[in-house]
Amino acid sequence: MDGPVTCLRGRTSDRTDGAGAGAEALARLLGGEIVGEAERGMPRDWHADLETSRPMLEAAARAAAQPGVITASDCTICIGTFPAVVAREPAVRFLWLDAHGDFNTPDTTPSGFLGGMCLAAACGVWSDGRVDPARVHMVGVRDLDEDEREVIARAGVRMGVPHHGPVYVHLDCDVLDPSVLPSQFPAPGGMSFEALGALLAGLGDRVVGVEVTALEDPSHAPAIAAVLP
């Protein structure tokens, strides 16, 4: 799509080094700008990551204030991007392409991983996020914790591709089957590249922005670039 390409290279809740490198490789392939400095991935509790990720979340919000492509290590950036997109596109729908719901809360998370709680944060389920969960449409989500599943149902998140209005695409690369793309949190039963490409192509000119996360292997950057709308 038209618009700038921005790689958010600083840490949000990175647990490995791979996804940050993948984000940078994809952005460079697309001629994008790199924002922030690479940091080592490591498991940390969500409290610590939420505090230290603020600079990158603010950069994410600035990048999402206009149409374009954003690449980042993990899905935590949606805490910054989604509210910014609503501000410029009041009728927007969010297409959440991900093997995971990322809809845990501090009370339900089994791991303490901020990246597994970020969409719920953006939707104000456990933080001050203000995105209406009914704007979120999940596709490819297949690995949910039991309590997380209940939170999603209560919040009113939708399932399936939105058919009308502007669409902002969140693409976590683990929506693809691990047999075609390695991932940090593999979940069998994912999409093929062909199915993902067809889905995104079907959105046509309704796409008002794209963010790509969790590209663990930089060598797959060309294949991801090829399916972007």
C-alpha positions in Angstrom: 0.0 0.0 0.0 1.0 3.6 -0.3 2.6 5.5 2.6 5.7 5.3 4.7 7.2 2.1 6.0 8.4 2.3 9.7 10.3 -0.4 11.7 9.9 0.0 15.4 13.2 -1.6 16.5 13.3 -0.8 20.2 12.1 -3.3 22.8 8.4 -3.7 23.7 8.1 -7.2 25.1 10.6 -9.1 23.0 11.4 -12.6 24.3 13.7 -13.5 21.5 16.1 -11.6 19.1 14.6 -13.1 16.0 11.4 -11.1 15.5 13.2 -7.8 15.8 15.6 -8.8 13.2 12.8 -10.0 11.0 11.0 -6.7 11.4 14.1 -4.8 10.4 14.7 -7.0 7.4 11.2 -6.5 6.1 11.3 -2.8 6.6 14.6 -2.5 4.8 13.3 -4.6 1.9 10.4 -2.2 1.6 12.6 0.9 1.8 11.5 1.9 5.3 12.8 3.9 8.2 14.3 2.2 11.3 13.2 3.8 14.6 14.9 2.9 17.8 17.8 0.6 18.7 17.9 -3.2 18.9 17.9 -4.7 22.4 18.3 -8.2 23.5 15.2 -10.3 23.8 14.4 -11.7 27.3 11.4 -12.9 29.3 10.2 -10.2 31.6 7.0 -9.7 33.6 4.4 -7.5 31.9 4.7 -4.7 34.6 8.3 -4.1 33.6 7.7 -4.3 29.9 4.8 -2.0 30.0 6.9 0.7 31.7 10.0 0.4 29.5 8.0 0.0 26.2 6.5 3.5 26.5 8.9 5.1 24.0 8.2 2.5 21.3 4.4 2.6 22.0 4.5 6.4 21.5 6.5 5.9 18.3 4.0 3.4 17.2 1.2 5.8 17.7 3.0 8.5 15.7 3.6 6.0 12.9 0.0 4.9 12.8 -1.3 8.4 12.5 -1.0 8.1 8.7 -1.5 5.2 6.3 1.5 3.0 5.8 3.2 -0.2 6.9 4.7 -0.7 10.4 6.9 -3.6 11.3 7.8 -4.6 14.9 9.0 -7.5 16.9 5.7 -8.3 18.6 2.1 -7.4 18.9 2.5 -5.1 21.9 2.6 -2.2 19.5 -1.1 -2.4 19.1 -1.5 -0.6 22.4 -0.1 2.4 20.6 -1.3 1.9 17.0 -4.9 1.0 17.4 -6.1 4.1 19.3 -4.1 6.3 16.8 -5.9 4.6 13.8 -9.3 5.2 15.4 -8.4 8.9 15.8 -7.8 9.3 12.1 -10.4 6.7 10.8 -13.4 6.8 13.1 -15.2 4.0 11.2 -12.2 1.7 11.0 -12.4 -2.1 11.6 -9.3 -4.0 12.8 -8.5 -7.3 11.1 -6.5 -9.3 13.7 -4.6 -12.0 11.8 -2.8 -14.0 14.4 -2.7 -17.6 15.8 -3.3 -16.0 19.2 -5.9 -13.7 20.7 -3.5 -11.7 22.8 -6.6 -11.0 25.0 -5.4 -12.1 28.4 -5.5 -9.8 31.4 -3.3 -9.5 34.5 -5.8 -11.9 36.2 -5.9 -14.5 33.4 -2.4 -14.6 31.9 -0.6 -17.9 32.6 2.7 -16.4 31.5 2.9 -12.7 32.5 3.7 -11.9 28.9 2.6 -8.4 27.8 2.5 -9.5 24.2 -0.3 -12.0 25.2 -2.3 -9.2 26.8 -1.9 -6.3 24.4 -5.1 -6.4 22.4 -7.1 -6.5 25.6 -5.2 -3.5 26.8 -5.8 -1.6 23.5 -9.5 -2.4 24.0 -9.6 -1.1 27.6 -10.3 -4.5 29.2 -7.6 -4.0 31.8 -6.0 -0.7 31.0 -7.0 2.7 29.7 -7.3 1.7 26.0 -10.4 3.0 24.3 -10.8 0.9 21.2 -14.3 -0.7 21.0 -13.7 -4.5 21.0 -16.6 -4.8 18.5 -14.3 -3.1 16.0 -11.9 -6.1 16.2 -12.4 -9.0 13.8 -10.2 -12.1 14.5 -9.2 -14.5 11.7 -6.8 -17.4 12.1 -6.9 -17.3 15.9 -6.7 -20.9 17.1 -4.6 -21.0 20.3 -6.4 -19.5 23.2 -6.3 -20.0 26.9 -9.6 -21.0 28.4 -10.0 -17.9 30.6 -8.9 -15.8 27.6 -11.6 -17.3 25.5 -14.2 -16.2 28.0 -12.8 -12.6 28.1 -13.0 -12.4 24.3 -16.6 -13.6 24.3 -17.7 -11.1 27.0 -15.9 -8.2 25.2 -17.8 -8.8 22.0 -14.9 -9.3 19.7 -16.0 -10.5 16.2 -14.9 -13.4 14.2 -14.3 -13.3 10.4 -13.2 -10.7 7.9 -15.0 -7.3 8.0 -16.9 -6.8 4.8 -17.5 -3.1 4.9 -15.7 0.1 5.7 -12.0 0.9 6.2 -9.8 -1.9 7.5 -6.5 -1.7 9.5 -4.6 -5.0 9.2 -2.6 -6.5 12.1 -0.6 -9.4 10.7 1.2 -11.6 13.2 3.2 -13.9 11.0 2.3 -16.9 13.2 -1.2 -16.8 11.6 0.7 -18.8 8.9 1.1 -22.5 9.5 4.5 -23.4 11.1 5.2 -25.7 8.3 5.5 -22.7 6.0 6.9 -20.1 8.4 8.7 -20.8 11.7 7.4 -18.9 14.7 8.2 -18.3 18.4 4.8 -19.6 19.5 3.9 -22.2 16.8 0.3 -23.3 16.4 -0.6 -26.0 13.9 -3.6 -25.4 11.5 -2.5 -22.0 10.2 -2.9 -20.4 6.8 -0.8 -21.0 3.7 0.9 -18.0 2.0 -1.6 -18.4 -0.9 -4.7 -18.2 1.5 -3.2 -15.2 3.3 -2.4 -13.4 0.0 -5.9 -14.0 -1.3 -7.5 -12.8 1.9 -5.5 -9.5 1.9 -6.0 -9.0 -1.8 -9.8 -9.3 -1.2 -9.7 -6.2 1.0 -9.0 -4.1 -2.0 -8.6 -0.4 -1.4 -10.3 -0.5 2.0 -6.9 -1.0 3.8 -5.9 2.1 5.7 -2.7 0.7 7.3 -0.8 -2.5 8.0 1.3 -3.7 10.9 3.5 -6.8 10.7 4.9 -8.6 13.8 6.6 -11.8 14.8 8.6 -12.4 11.7 11.2 -14.7 13.4 13.2 -15.6 10.4 14.5 -12.6 8.3 14.9 -14.8 5.3 11.1 -15.0 4.9 10.8 -11.2 4.5 10.4 -11.4 0.7 7.5 -13.8 1.1 5.7 -11.6 3.6 6.4 -8.5 1.4 4.8 -10.3 -1.5 1.4 -10.8 0.3 1.0 -7.3 1.7 -1.8 -5.3 0.3 
